[in-house]
Amino acid sequence: MEQDIEVIRDKNSMRNWSRTKRAQGEKICLVPTMGYLHRGHLALVEEAKKRATRVVVSIYINPAQFAVGEDFSTYPSNFEGDLDKLKDLGVDTVFVPSDLYVREDNAGAGKGQDNIASGCISCLEGKSGNGHETWIRVEKMEKPLCGKSRPIFFRGVATVVAKLFNIVEPDFAVFGKKDYQQCRLICRMVRDLDFAVEIVGCGIVRDSDGLALSSRNVHLSPKERQEALSICRSLNQVKDAVCNGQISTGILQHSVLEAVRNAGGKIDYVEIVDQETLQHVDRIDLPVVLCVAAWFGGVRLIDNIELQAPTS
């Protein structure tokens, strides 16, 4: 018989649920999401089911990672659709907090995210000193790549993930490698702050045309979607070039930059960095990752490919 999903909205109730299950000998895996679930998210859930007896999927659009002018207020959502997809996969528990931050004078607390009019980090900041003011910074790893154009993004990511870990208390947590910098940054935070959580990174899930799955893809026009395919095509061309002996990161980066620009994209960055430290490298000798961020219309897309020079 099909089992209903338990939706938990209260932090204490979520913590009590986890502690009860763990006392019964169960293992818990957390899949943090911002909702509007696609096949990429569902692949994370499938991986989580291999690791634990209980899977908790969190759905929370985190205002702390959106700066003024970014797309918090237009970020897509379909809560009932998300529940249906998770139910089909056999997930029995979803954590949907109304708010994870203490607002100035408690304004908006418990009223749900629809109450956040400004829709970004500014709604958490106040003048009275009563609002949220504790942040986690992974100081070096947050600065390159997406951190250059989104300087508060990873502060918000690290903080909300730490809060989820403290509330859910999972044994495992699964993250997608499409957000490569995020995945590596969370691994470093867990190591440095001694969280008792094993982080599992999962490979990128792509649509049939090669575009990396993203909740934001829904905002692409048909023309922009076709133009955006230049990203994955150029990444595959770089992989071929490396297999054929090209190890100069400058040449490889330039080829991607030109391909995306010629297709109509506006480049945020094209960088080849060390997989562990995310620091720029000039030649491919250690394992590296080529990361791309580009705008097509009003949609910012990210993608990447892990690379290693041939050993012959």
Disulfide bonds with the S-S distance in Angstrom:
none
